[in-house]
Amino acid sequence: MDDSVYKRVWALAIAGWWTTLIATIWLTAVWFTWLALVKAEPAWVLSLWGGGDLTWSEVRRLTLVFFGVMKLMLWAWVMATICVTLWARRLKRIAQS
């Protein structure tokens, strides 16, 4: 078997785990920043979101949905990265046989 396939799949797995780490750190930092903003409830946030009839309860609901979707996407990414990692390990075993 060609060793370059294993190396490419392993590189993909490593890149996937780094991407997962960076996305998790980013999501956590944004979440804590958002919690600080929600606690303060500054008026400029509502005007930044379009103002009008927008209330803080709607903003909280929308951001909760946003973070929920982001976490689901991160979960799907982790599952794909696990799959690629297991594939790389299997390729390594096959190459050693």
Secondary structure, DSSP 8 states (H G I E B T S, - for coil): --HHHHHHHHHHHHHHHHHHHHHHHHHHHHHHHHHHHHHH--HHHHHHTT-TT--HHHHHHHHHHHHHHHHHHHHHHHHHHHHHHHHHHHHHHHHH-
